Amino acid sequence: MRELEVIIRESIHASSEDFLKVIDKADRIVSDELRGLRGLNVTGRLVQLPLKGEAIIIGDIHGDLASLEFILKNSGFLRKAQSKKDAYVIFLGDYGDRGLRSPEVYYVVLSLKTLFPERVLLLQGNHEGPTDLLAYPHDLPNHLQMRFGSDWREIYDKLSNLFRKFHTAAIVNGRCLMLHGGVPSEAKGIEDLAYAYQKHPYESHLEEILWSDPEEGIRGTFPSPRGVGKLFGEDVTSKFLNMLGVKLLIRGHEPANNGYKINHKGRILTLFSRKGFPYHNLHGAYLMFDLNRRFDSAWDLEEFVRRF
Ligand SMILES: [Mn+2]
């Protein structure tokens, strides 16, 4: 079984051919999952996790390979997964762009998916959206071009095609929901999460799921300064989470100086798992807790947030 150090080294030295192989392999696994052919419990693009096992939840990485390596090493995920312990790693999306190591981060994340298909969940972020609604600046293509020369186009097209197959959200029944950005304010039920992917984000709940942010002191929704998605109030959060019967939303998307922040009376936990340019947050953070644990709010889980 491959060690973490080996995978990291591979990510830095892989040829375009090696990279394409990892993408193809991950694509086959993710496509099988969407057809219900794998061990994960998937409805549309919503994954249901069991009430047992350990969850390692990772927010935005944005090309920061060093933080990703730190988290994987310190959480002991590979060791746990290799010894067949019930451990899941759930990425909340936004793997590339911003940082200097976007191709390498994708290589590591996709390698993990191929090594432990049922233990690694890759959620879609707004940096993995459709090509006509992508976060700007989107510098992944430039990084691929610098590294792989004229092969960049094939790699980018295949990666980009795979992004659109990533899961939209994950749920632990009665406990928590995980997704990248925000609550779909007009959603009528859990199906709107599971099947949001069927329409372009502009015509579906997916725009808010990938792009929205919680705001304090407002009711309902307001236009987002991002120009896409919305700012949503605590009333929107409570209505949606109560409808799903969960206590907490765990999401990424927003930089936080401490690596994490809590909003809407403890019903939202934001994780930001990378450091450095261009955000300069003091800490990155990830969450590691037992899926069997009962909690009422983000404050009950705060002791399991690991800052670095
Ligand atoms: Mn984002």
py3Dmol code that shows the C-alpha trace and the ligand (Angstrom):
import py3Dmol

protein = """\
ATOM      1  CA  MET A   1       0.000   0.000   0.000  1.00  0.00           C
ATOM      2  CA  ARG A   2       1.311   3.429  -0.877  1.00  0.00           C
ATOM      3  CA  GLU A   3       2.445   5.816   1.825  1.00  0.00           C
ATOM      4  CA  LEU A   4       1.349   9.441   1.914  1.00  0.00           C
ATOM      5  CA  GLU A   5       4.884  10.668   1.169  1.00  0.00           C
ATOM      6  CA  VAL A   6       4.933   8.549  -1.984  1.00  0.00           C
ATOM      7  CA  ILE A   7       1.629   9.956  -3.221  1.00  0.00           C
ATOM      8  CA  ILE A   8       2.811  13.520  -2.546  1.00  0.00           C
ATOM      9  CA  ARG A   9       6.068  12.861  -4.406  1.00  0.00           C
ATOM     10  CA  GLU A  10       4.158  11.322  -7.316  1.00  0.00           C
ATOM     11  CA  SER A  11       1.908  14.374  -7.472  1.00  0.00           C
ATOM     12  CA  ILE A  12       4.975  16.566  -7.993  1.00  0.00           C
ATOM     13  CA  HIS A  13       6.726  14.335 -10.526  1.00  0.00           C
ATOM     14  CA  ALA A  14       3.860  12.676 -12.399  1.00  0.00           C
ATOM     15  CA  SER A  15       3.987  12.877 -16.198  1.00  0.00           C
ATOM     16  CA  SER A  16       0.924  13.949 -18.160  1.00  0.00           C
ATOM     17  CA  GLU A  17       0.341  10.277 -18.910  1.00  0.00           C
ATOM     18  CA  ASP A  18       0.379   9.377 -15.175  1.00  0.00           C
ATOM     19  CA  PHE A  19      -1.971  12.254 -14.415  1.00  0.00           C
ATOM     20  CA  LEU A  20      -4.406  11.205 -17.145  1.00  0.00           C
ATOM     21  CA  LYS A  21      -4.413   7.654 -15.771  1.00  0.00           C
ATOM     22  CA  VAL A  22      -5.404   8.846 -12.296  1.00  0.00           C
ATOM     23  CA  ILE A  23      -8.148  11.062 -13.736  1.00  0.00           C
ATOM     24  CA  ASP A  24      -9.541   8.195 -15.848  1.00  0.00           C
ATOM     25  CA  LYS A  25      -9.512   5.794 -12.936  1.00  0.00           C
ATOM     26  CA  ALA A  26     -11.215   8.275 -10.590  1.00  0.00           C
ATOM     27  CA  ASP A  27     -13.741   9.088 -13.311  1.00  0.00           C
ATOM     28  CA  ARG A  28     -14.682   5.413 -13.669  1.00  0.00           C
ATOM     29  CA  ILE A  29     -15.206   5.105  -9.908  1.00  0.00           C
ATOM     30  CA  VAL A  30     -17.250   8.309  -9.593  1.00  0.00           C
ATOM     31  CA  SER A  31     -19.359   7.351 -12.630  1.00  0.00           C
ATOM     32  CA  ASP A  32     -20.049   3.916 -11.121  1.00  0.00           C
ATOM     33  CA  GLU A  33     -21.061   5.560  -7.850  1.00  0.00           C
ATOM     34  CA  LEU A  34     -23.557   7.754  -9.663  1.00  0.00           C
ATOM     35  CA  ARG A  35     -25.075   4.622 -11.175  1.00  0.00           C
ATOM     36  CA  GLY A  36     -25.329   3.057  -7.724  1.00  0.00           C
ATOM     37  CA  LEU A  37     -22.698   0.424  -8.477  1.00  0.00           C
ATOM     38  CA  ARG A  38     -20.487   1.163  -5.469  1.00  0.00           C
ATOM     39  CA  GLY A  39     -20.750   0.807  -1.696  1.00  0.00           C
ATOM     40  CA  LEU A  40     -21.722   4.416  -1.047  1.00  0.00           C
ATOM     41  CA  ASN A  41     -25.372   5.190  -0.424  1.00  0.00           C
ATOM     42  CA  VAL A  42     -26.091   7.746  -3.161  1.00  0.00           C
ATOM     43  CA  THR A  43     -29.366   9.345  -4.299  1.00  0.00           C
ATOM     44  CA  GLY A  44     -28.859  11.589  -7.311  1.00  0.00           C
ATOM     45  CA  ARG A  45     -25.747  13.415  -6.125  1.00  0.00           C
ATOM     46  CA  LEU A  46     -26.480  13.255  -2.410  1.00  0.00           C
ATOM     47  CA  VAL A  47     -24.463  10.800  -0.313  1.00  0.00           C
ATOM     48  CA  GLN A  48     -25.831   9.411   2.906  1.00  0.00           C
ATOM     49  CA  LEU A  49     -23.184   8.515   5.487  1.00  0.00           C
ATOM     50  CA  PRO A  50     -23.741   5.966   8.253  1.00  0.00           C
ATOM     51  CA  LEU A  51     -23.985   6.878  11.935  1.00  0.00           C
ATOM     52  CA  LYS A  52     -20.686   5.225  12.698  1.00  0.00           C
ATOM     53  CA  GLY A  53     -17.064   5.703  11.866  1.00  0.00           C
ATOM     54  CA  GLU A  54     -14.780   8.666  11.992  1.00  0.00           C
ATOM     55  CA  ALA A  55     -15.246  11.661   9.703  1.00  0.00           C
ATOM     56  CA  ILE A  56     -12.381  13.890   8.644  1.00  0.00           C
ATOM     57  CA  ILE A  57     -13.945  16.940   7.033  1.00  0.00           C
ATOM     58  CA  ILE A  58     -11.753  19.205   4.950  1.00  0.00           C
ATOM     59  CA  GLY A  59     -12.711  22.659   3.663  1.00  0.00           C
ATOM     60  CA  ASP A  60     -11.213  24.617   0.753  1.00  0.00           C
ATOM     61  CA  ILE A  61      -7.647  23.603  -0.191  1.00  0.00           C
ATOM     62  CA  HIS A  62      -7.175  25.932  -3.191  1.00  0.00           C
ATOM     63  CA  GLY A  63      -3.855  24.612  -4.423  1.00  0.00           C
ATOM     64  CA  ASP A  64      -2.191  24.472  -0.988  1.00  0.00           C
ATOM     65  CA  LEU A  65      -0.458  21.090  -1.166  1.00  0.00           C
ATOM     66  CA  ALA A  66       1.440  21.592   2.118  1.00  0.00           C
ATOM     67  CA  SER A  67      -1.774  22.031   4.137  1.00  0.00           C
ATOM     68  CA  LEU A  68      -3.347  19.034   2.436  1.00  0.00           C
ATOM     69  CA  GLU A  69      -0.316  16.907   3.292  1.00  0.00           C
ATOM     70  CA  PHE A  70      -0.375  18.180   6.881  1.00  0.00           C
ATOM     71  CA  ILE A  71      -4.050  17.294   7.314  1.00  0.00           C
ATOM     72  CA  LEU A  72      -3.721  13.828   5.791  1.00  0.00           C
ATOM     73  CA  LYS A  73      -0.653  13.095   7.902  1.00  0.00           C
ATOM     74  CA  ASN A  74      -2.038  14.397  11.185  1.00  0.00           C
ATOM     75  CA  SER A  75      -5.491  12.886  10.808  1.00  0.00           C
ATOM     76  CA  GLY A  76      -3.876   9.510  10.110  1.00  0.00           C
ATOM     77  CA  PHE A  77      -6.428   8.890   7.364  1.00  0.00           C
ATOM     78  CA  LEU A  78      -4.347   6.569   5.164  1.00  0.00           C
ATOM     79  CA  ARG A  79      -3.256   4.441   8.100  1.00  0.00           C
ATOM     80  CA  LYS A  80      -6.869   4.156   9.280  1.00  0.00           C
ATOM     81  CA  ALA A  81      -8.240   3.394   5.825  1.00  0.00           C
ATOM     82  CA  GLN A  82      -5.505   0.798   5.187  1.00  0.00           C
ATOM     83  CA  SER A  83      -6.276  -0.986   8.450  1.00  0.00           C
ATOM     84  CA  LYS A  84      -9.950  -1.087   7.375  1.00  0.00           C
ATOM     85  CA  LYS A  85     -11.093   1.208  10.157  1.00  0.00           C
ATOM     86  CA  ASP A  86     -14.321   3.072   9.465  1.00  0.00           C
ATOM     87  CA  ALA A  87     -12.825   6.410   8.537  1.00  0.00           C
ATOM     88  CA  TYR A  88     -14.156   8.801   5.930  1.00  0.00           C
ATOM     89  CA  VAL A  89     -12.562  11.857   4.472  1.00  0.00           C
ATOM     90  CA  ILE A  90     -15.029  14.368   3.094  1.00  0.00           C
ATOM     91  CA  PHE A  91     -13.749  17.229   0.960  1.00  0.00           C
ATOM     92  CA  LEU A  92     -16.086  20.212   0.807  1.00  0.00           C
ATOM     93  CA  GLY A  93     -14.902  21.335  -2.641  1.00  0.00           C
ATOM     94  CA  ASP A  94     -12.546  24.018  -4.062  1.00  0.00           C
ATOM     95  CA  TYR A  95      -9.400  21.961  -4.500  1.00  0.00           C
ATOM     96  CA  GLY A  96      -7.617  24.110  -7.067  1.00  0.00           C
ATOM     97  CA  ASP A  97      -7.029  27.751  -8.088  1.00  0.00           C
ATOM     98  CA  ARG A  98      -5.410  30.501  -5.959  1.00  0.00           C
ATOM     99  CA  GLY A  99      -2.502  28.402  -4.657  1.00  0.00           C
ATOM    100  CA  LEU A 100       0.582  27.327  -6.590  1.00  0.00           C
ATOM    101  CA  ARG A 101      -0.067  23.579  -6.506  1.00  0.00           C
ATOM    102  CA  SER A 102      -3.502  23.081  -8.061  1.00  0.00           C
ATOM    103  CA  PRO A 103      -2.561  20.174 -10.370  1.00  0.00           C
ATOM    104  CA  GLU A 104      -0.738  18.431  -7.511  1.00  0.00           C
ATOM    105  CA  VAL A 105      -3.681  18.832  -5.121  1.00  0.00           C
ATOM    106  CA  TYR A 106      -6.031  17.301  -7.691  1.00  0.00           C
ATOM    107  CA  TYR A 107      -3.561  14.468  -8.242  1.00  0.00           C
ATOM    108  CA  VAL A 108      -3.472  13.659  -4.501  1.00  0.00           C
ATOM    109  CA  VAL A 109      -7.218  13.972  -3.982  1.00  0.00           C
ATOM    110  CA  LEU A 110      -8.051  11.826  -7.020  1.00  0.00           C
ATOM    111  CA  SER A 111      -5.409   9.257  -6.038  1.00  0.00           C
ATOM    112  CA  LEU A 112      -7.059   8.955  -2.625  1.00  0.00           C
ATOM    113  CA  LYS A 113     -10.389   8.396  -4.354  1.00  0.00           C
ATOM    114  CA  THR A 114      -8.909   5.573  -6.447  1.00  0.00           C
ATOM    115  CA  LEU A 115      -7.234   3.982  -3.409  1.00  0.00           C
ATOM    116  CA  PHE A 116     -10.222   4.169  -1.041  1.00  0.00           C
ATOM    117  CA  PRO A 117     -13.321   4.735  -3.205  1.00  0.00           C
ATOM    118  CA  GLU A 118     -15.844   4.195  -0.430  1.00  0.00           C
ATOM    119  CA  ARG A 119     -13.912   6.211   2.144  1.00  0.00           C
ATOM    120  CA  VAL A 120     -13.263   9.377   0.174  1.00  0.00           C
ATOM    121  CA  LEU A 121     -16.033  11.801  -0.730  1.00  0.00           C
ATOM    122  CA  LEU A 122     -15.387  14.577  -3.195  1.00  0.00           C
ATOM    123  CA  LEU A 123     -17.978  17.334  -3.083  1.00  0.00           C
ATOM    124  CA  GLN A 124     -18.282  19.943  -5.795  1.00  0.00           C
ATOM    125  CA  GLY A 125     -17.239  23.539  -5.071  1.00  0.00           C
ATOM    126  CA  ASN A 126     -17.828  26.674  -7.117  1.00  0.00           C
ATOM    127  CA  HIS A 127     -14.340  26.183  -8.587  1.00  0.00           C
ATOM    128  CA  GLU A 128     -15.613  22.881  -9.991  1.00  0.00           C
ATOM    129  CA  GLY A 129     -18.709  24.415 -11.557  1.00  0.00           C
ATOM    130  CA  PRO A 130     -19.762  24.458 -15.208  1.00  0.00           C
ATOM    131  CA  THR A 131     -17.362  26.268 -17.565  1.00  0.00           C
ATOM    132  CA  ASP A 132     -19.766  29.176 -18.077  1.00  0.00           C
ATOM    133  CA  LEU A 133     -20.156  29.751 -14.331  1.00  0.00           C
ATOM    134  CA  LEU A 134     -16.728  29.454 -12.802  1.00  0.00           C
ATOM    135  CA  ALA A 135     -15.044  31.352 -10.033  1.00  0.00           C
ATOM    136  CA  TYR A 136     -12.607  33.947 -11.314  1.00  0.00           C
ATOM    137  CA  PRO A 137      -9.614  33.936 -11.470  1.00  0.00           C
ATOM    138  CA  HIS A 138      -9.539  30.301 -12.562  1.00  0.00           C
ATOM    139  CA  ASP A 139      -5.804  29.664 -12.824  1.00  0.00           C
ATOM    140  CA  LEU A 140      -5.826  25.867 -12.941  1.00  0.00           C
ATOM    141  CA  PRO A 141      -5.485  25.854 -16.774  1.00  0.00           C
ATOM    142  CA  ASN A 142      -2.379  28.085 -16.526  1.00  0.00           C
ATOM    143  CA  HIS A 143      -0.785  25.808 -13.936  1.00  0.00           C
ATOM    144  CA  LEU A 144      -1.516  22.762 -16.085  1.00  0.00           C
ATOM    145  CA  GLN A 145      -0.030  24.485 -19.100  1.00  0.00           C
ATOM    146  CA  MET A 146       3.142  25.495 -17.232  1.00  0.00           C
ATOM    147  CA  ARG A 147       3.621  21.949 -16.048  1.00  0.00           C
ATOM    148  CA  PHE A 148       2.414  19.777 -18.914  1.00  0.00           C
ATOM    149  CA  GLY A 149       2.906  21.990 -21.966  1.00  0.00           C
ATOM    150  CA  SER A 150       0.656  21.122 -24.891  1.00  0.00           C
ATOM    151  CA  ASP A 151      -0.845  18.142 -23.026  1.00  0.00           C
ATOM    152  CA  TRP A 152      -2.609  20.594 -20.707  1.00  0.00           C
ATOM    153  CA  ARG A 153      -5.765  20.761 -22.805  1.00  0.00           C
ATOM    154  CA  GLU A 154      -6.563  17.047 -22.649  1.00  0.00           C
ATOM    155  CA  ILE A 155      -5.863  16.968 -18.908  1.00  0.00           C
ATOM    156  CA  TYR A 156      -7.979  20.051 -18.273  1.00  0.00           C
ATOM    157  CA  ASP A 157     -10.910  18.784 -20.346  1.00  0.00           C
ATOM    158  CA  LYS A 158     -10.938  15.434 -18.570  1.00  0.00           C
ATOM    159  CA  LEU A 159     -10.574  17.006 -15.128  1.00  0.00           C
ATOM    160  CA  SER A 160     -13.266  19.499 -15.907  1.00  0.00           C
ATOM    161  CA  ASN A 161     -15.581  16.748 -17.078  1.00  0.00           C
ATOM    162  CA  LEU A 162     -14.954  14.859 -13.846  1.00  0.00           C
ATOM    163  CA  PHE A 163     -15.717  17.920 -11.655  1.00  0.00           C
ATOM    164  CA  ARG A 164     -19.262  17.929 -12.944  1.00  0.00           C
ATOM    165  CA  LYS A 165     -19.719  14.405 -11.575  1.00  0.00           C
ATOM    166  CA  PHE A 166     -18.643  15.261  -8.022  1.00  0.00           C
ATOM    167  CA  HIS A 167     -21.292  14.865  -5.329  1.00  0.00           C
ATOM    168  CA  THR A 168     -23.368  17.905  -4.393  1.00  0.00           C
ATOM    169  CA  ALA A 169     -23.807  17.168  -0.684  1.00  0.00           C
ATOM    170  CA  ALA A 170     -23.476  14.542   2.040  1.00  0.00           C
ATOM    171  CA  ILE A 171     -25.846  13.956   4.928  1.00  0.00           C
ATOM    172  CA  VAL A 172     -25.650  12.139   8.244  1.00  0.00           C
ATOM    173  CA  ASN A 173     -29.276  11.540   9.148  1.00  0.00           C
ATOM    174  CA  GLY A 174     -30.513  13.530  12.126  1.00  0.00           C
ATOM    175  CA  ARG A 175     -27.086  15.117  12.569  1.00  0.00           C
ATOM    176  CA  CYS A 176     -25.506  17.196   9.840  1.00  0.00           C
ATOM    177  CA  LEU A 177     -25.427  18.200   6.203  1.00  0.00           C
ATOM    178  CA  MET A 178     -22.232  18.955   4.289  1.00  0.00           C
ATOM    179  CA  LEU A 179     -21.951  21.036   1.122  1.00  0.00           C
ATOM    180  CA  HIS A 180     -19.696  23.733  -0.305  1.00  0.00           C
ATOM    181  CA  GLY A 181     -21.460  27.084  -0.132  1.00  0.00           C
ATOM    182  CA  GLY A 182     -24.950  27.634   1.181  1.00  0.00           C
ATOM    183  CA  VAL A 183     -28.523  26.650   1.725  1.00  0.00           C
ATOM    184  CA  PRO A 184     -30.835  26.562  -1.325  1.00  0.00           C
ATOM    185  CA  SER A 185     -33.357  29.111  -0.086  1.00  0.00           C
ATOM    186  CA  GLU A 186     -36.299  27.950  -2.244  1.00  0.00           C
ATOM    187  CA  ALA A 187     -35.754  24.214  -1.810  1.00  0.00           C
ATOM    188  CA  LYS A 188     -38.841  22.205  -0.912  1.00  0.00           C
ATOM    189  CA  GLY A 189     -37.149  19.017   0.212  1.00  0.00           C
ATOM    190  CA  ILE A 190     -34.133  16.796   0.164  1.00  0.00           C
ATOM    191  CA  GLU A 191     -34.743  15.906  -3.516  1.00  0.00           C
ATOM    192  CA  ASP A 192     -33.828  19.481  -4.404  1.00  0.00           C
ATOM    193  CA  LEU A 193     -30.350  18.755  -3.037  1.00  0.00           C
ATOM    194  CA  ALA A 194     -30.062  15.338  -4.600  1.00  0.00           C
ATOM    195  CA  TYR A 195     -31.184  16.396  -8.075  1.00  0.00           C
ATOM    196  CA  ALA A 196     -29.980  20.023  -8.212  1.00  0.00           C
ATOM    197  CA  TYR A 197     -27.217  18.900 -10.584  1.00  0.00           C
ATOM    198  CA  GLN A 198     -29.697  18.111 -13.357  1.00  0.00           C
ATOM    199  CA  LYS A 199     -30.055  21.771 -14.274  1.00  0.00           C
ATOM    200  CA  HIS A 200     -27.540  24.528 -14.884  1.00  0.00           C
ATOM    201  CA  PRO A 201     -26.828  26.356 -11.589  1.00  0.00           C
ATOM    202  CA  TYR A 202     -28.529  29.501 -12.936  1.00  0.00           C
ATOM    203  CA  GLU A 203     -31.794  27.549 -13.240  1.00  0.00           C
ATOM    204  CA  SER A 204     -31.575  25.435 -10.131  1.00  0.00           C
ATOM    205  CA  HIS A 205     -30.687  25.347  -6.452  1.00  0.00           C
ATOM    206  CA  LEU A 206     -27.104  24.528  -7.378  1.00  0.00           C
ATOM    207  CA  GLU A 207     -26.105  28.175  -7.684  1.00  0.00           C
ATOM    208  CA  GLU A 208     -26.874  28.775  -3.988  1.00  0.00           C
ATOM    209  CA  ILE A 209     -25.414  25.419  -2.931  1.00  0.00           C
ATOM    210  CA  LEU A 210     -22.085  26.241  -4.588  1.00  0.00           C
ATOM    211  CA  TRP A 211     -21.928  30.011  -4.075  1.00  0.00           C
ATOM    212  CA  SER A 212     -23.974  31.348  -1.144  1.00  0.00           C
ATOM    213  CA  ASP A 213     -22.751  32.585   2.235  1.00  0.00           C
ATOM    214  CA  PRO A 214     -24.486  32.948   5.605  1.00  0.00           C
ATOM    215  CA  GLU A 215     -24.943  36.474   6.930  1.00  0.00           C
ATOM    216  CA  GLU A 216     -25.835  37.623  10.450  1.00  0.00           C
ATOM    217  CA  GLY A 217     -28.624  40.081  11.136  1.00  0.00           C
ATOM    218  CA  ILE A 218     -30.655  39.604   7.963  1.00  0.00           C
ATOM    219  CA  ARG A 219     -33.866  37.781   7.190  1.00  0.00           C
ATOM    220  CA  GLY A 220     -34.369  35.896   3.957  1.00  0.00           C
ATOM    221  CA  THR A 221     -31.790  36.425   1.235  1.00  0.00           C
ATOM    222  CA  PHE A 222     -29.855  39.328  -0.253  1.00  0.00           C
ATOM    223  CA  PRO A 223     -27.734  39.543  -3.401  1.00  0.00           C
ATOM    224  CA  SER A 224     -24.187  38.373  -2.733  1.00  0.00           C
ATOM    225  CA  PRO A 225     -21.202  40.705  -3.209  1.00  0.00           C
ATOM    226  CA  ARG A 226     -19.693  37.755  -5.117  1.00  0.00           C
ATOM    227  CA  GLY A 227     -22.138  38.509  -7.939  1.00  0.00           C
ATOM    228  CA  VAL A 228     -23.332  34.876  -7.857  1.00  0.00           C
ATOM    229  CA  GLY A 229     -25.280  33.072  -5.143  1.00  0.00           C
ATOM    230  CA  LYS A 230     -26.901  34.853  -2.194  1.00  0.00           C
ATOM    231  CA  LEU A 231     -26.364  35.962   1.354  1.00  0.00           C
ATOM    232  CA  PHE A 232     -28.843  34.087   3.530  1.00  0.00           C
ATOM    233  CA  GLY A 233     -30.170  34.731   7.017  1.00  0.00           C
ATOM    234  CA  GLU A 234     -30.607  32.507  10.015  1.00  0.00           C
ATOM    235  CA  ASP A 235     -34.316  32.024   9.235  1.00  0.00           C
ATOM    236  CA  VAL A 236     -33.372  30.443   5.865  1.00  0.00           C
ATOM    237  CA  THR A 237     -30.864  28.161   7.580  1.00  0.00           C
ATOM    238  CA  SER A 238     -33.277  26.992  10.300  1.00  0.00           C
ATOM    239  CA  LYS A 239     -36.095  26.380   7.856  1.00  0.00           C
ATOM    240  CA  PHE A 240     -33.956  24.252   5.571  1.00  0.00           C
ATOM    241  CA  LEU A 241     -32.067  22.298   8.253  1.00  0.00           C
ATOM    242  CA  ASN A 242     -35.312  21.630  10.163  1.00  0.00           C
ATOM    243  CA  MET A 243     -36.941  20.395   6.971  1.00  0.00           C
ATOM    244  CA  LEU A 244     -34.071  17.928   6.550  1.00  0.00           C
ATOM    245  CA  GLY A 245     -34.137  17.025  10.247  1.00  0.00           C
ATOM    246  CA  VAL A 246     -30.466  17.892  10.844  1.00  0.00           C
ATOM    247  CA  LYS A 247     -28.870  20.138  13.461  1.00  0.00           C
ATOM    248  CA  LEU A 248     -25.938  21.528  11.570  1.00  0.00           C
ATOM    249  CA  LEU A 249     -24.593  22.600   8.187  1.00  0.00           C
ATOM    250  CA  ILE A 250     -20.861  22.071   7.657  1.00  0.00           C
ATOM    251  CA  ARG A 251     -19.546  24.041   4.663  1.00  0.00           C
ATOM    252  CA  GLY A 252     -16.428  25.667   3.247  1.00  0.00           C
ATOM    253  CA  HIS A 253     -16.223  28.469   0.684  1.00  0.00           C
ATOM    254  CA  GLU A 254     -15.397  31.389   2.993  1.00  0.00           C
ATOM    255  CA  PRO A 255     -11.946  32.221   4.344  1.00  0.00           C
ATOM    256  CA  ALA A 256     -11.833  32.403   8.141  1.00  0.00           C
ATOM    257  CA  ASN A 257      -8.917  33.857  10.061  1.00  0.00           C
ATOM    258  CA  ASN A 258      -9.036  31.038  12.605  1.00  0.00           C
ATOM    259  CA  GLY A 259      -9.571  28.392   9.947  1.00  0.00           C
ATOM    260  CA  TYR A 260     -13.188  28.038  11.005  1.00  0.00           C
ATOM    261  CA  LYS A 261     -16.164  30.101  12.072  1.00  0.00           C
ATOM    262  CA  ILE A 262     -19.614  29.526  13.490  1.00  0.00           C
ATOM    263  CA  ASN A 263     -22.765  31.285  12.261  1.00  0.00           C
ATOM    264  CA  HIS A 264     -26.512  31.370  12.761  1.00  0.00           C
ATOM    265  CA  LYS A 265     -26.652  30.468  16.457  1.00  0.00           C
ATOM    266  CA  GLY A 266     -24.405  27.467  16.052  1.00  0.00           C
ATOM    267  CA  ARG A 267     -26.219  25.943  13.080  1.00  0.00           C
ATOM    268  CA  ILE A 268     -23.431  26.579  10.574  1.00  0.00           C
ATOM    269  CA  LEU A 269     -19.777  25.593  10.824  1.00  0.00           C
ATOM    270  CA  THR A 270     -17.447  26.929   8.108  1.00  0.00           C
ATOM    271  CA  LEU A 271     -14.099  25.196   7.546  1.00  0.00           C
ATOM    272  CA  PHE A 272     -11.240  26.728   5.574  1.00  0.00           C
ATOM    273  CA  SER A 273      -8.363  24.276   5.295  1.00  0.00           C
ATOM    274  CA  ARG A 274      -5.610  26.177   3.486  1.00  0.00           C
ATOM    275  CA  LYS A 275      -3.212  28.990   4.250  1.00  0.00           C
ATOM    276  CA  GLY A 276      -1.142  31.619   2.480  1.00  0.00           C
ATOM    277  CA  PHE A 277      -1.672  33.864  -0.524  1.00  0.00           C
ATOM    278  CA  PRO A 278      -4.144  35.385  -1.315  1.00  0.00           C
ATOM    279  CA  TYR A 279      -6.159  35.024   1.910  1.00  0.00           C
ATOM    280  CA  HIS A 280      -3.477  35.138   4.614  1.00  0.00           C
ATOM    281  CA  ASN A 281      -5.701  33.619   7.289  1.00  0.00           C
ATOM    282  CA  LEU A 282      -3.710  32.905  10.464  1.00  0.00           C
ATOM    283  CA  HIS A 283      -4.884  29.298  10.714  1.00  0.00           C
ATOM    284  CA  GLY A 284      -6.339  26.600   8.575  1.00  0.00           C
ATOM    285  CA  ALA A 285      -8.676  24.052  10.171  1.00  0.00           C
ATOM    286  CA  TYR A 286     -10.359  20.713   9.614  1.00  0.00           C
ATOM    287  CA  LEU A 287     -12.857  18.732  11.637  1.00  0.00           C
ATOM    288  CA  MET A 288     -12.379  15.202  12.902  1.00  0.00           C
ATOM    289  CA  PHE A 289     -15.142  13.562  14.896  1.00  0.00           C
ATOM    290  CA  ASP A 290     -17.039  10.336  15.414  1.00  0.00           C
ATOM    291  CA  LEU A 291     -20.172  10.070  13.271  1.00  0.00           C
ATOM    292  CA  ASN A 292     -21.819   8.334  16.182  1.00  0.00           C
ATOM    293  CA  ARG A 293     -21.504  11.440  18.379  1.00  0.00           C
ATOM    294  CA  ARG A 294     -24.639  13.366  19.240  1.00  0.00           C
ATOM    295  CA  PHE A 295     -24.537  17.157  19.109  1.00  0.00           C
ATOM    296  CA  ASP A 296     -26.947  20.039  19.048  1.00  0.00           C
ATOM    297  CA  SER A 297     -24.844  22.744  17.501  1.00  0.00           C
ATOM    298  CA  ALA A 298     -21.444  23.640  16.065  1.00  0.00           C
ATOM    299  CA  TRP A 299     -20.304  24.619  19.566  1.00  0.00           C
ATOM    300  CA  ASP A 300     -20.639  21.000  20.679  1.00  0.00           C
ATOM    301  CA  LEU A 301     -18.180  20.037  17.923  1.00  0.00           C
ATOM    302  CA  GLU A 302     -15.756  22.924  18.398  1.00  0.00           C
ATOM    303  CA  GLU A 303     -13.390  20.778  20.476  1.00  0.00           C
ATOM    304  CA  PHE A 304     -12.966  18.494  17.432  1.00  0.00           C
ATOM    305  CA  VAL A 305     -11.930  21.319  15.129  1.00  0.00           C
ATOM    306  CA  ARG A 306      -8.201  21.002  14.551  1.00  0.00           C
ATOM    307  CA  ARG A 307      -6.420  24.236  13.785  1.00  0.00           C
ATOM    308  CA  PHE A 308      -2.987  24.435  12.246  1.00  0.00           C
TER     309      PHE A 308
END
"""
ligand_1 = """\
1
MN
Mn -15.758 28.400 -2.912
"""
view = py3Dmol.view(width=600, height=400)
view.addModel(protein, "pdb")
view.setStyle({"model": 0}, {"cartoon": {"style": "trace"}})
view.addModel(ligand_1, "xyz")
view.setStyle({"model": 1}, {"stick": {}})
view.zoomTo()
view.show()
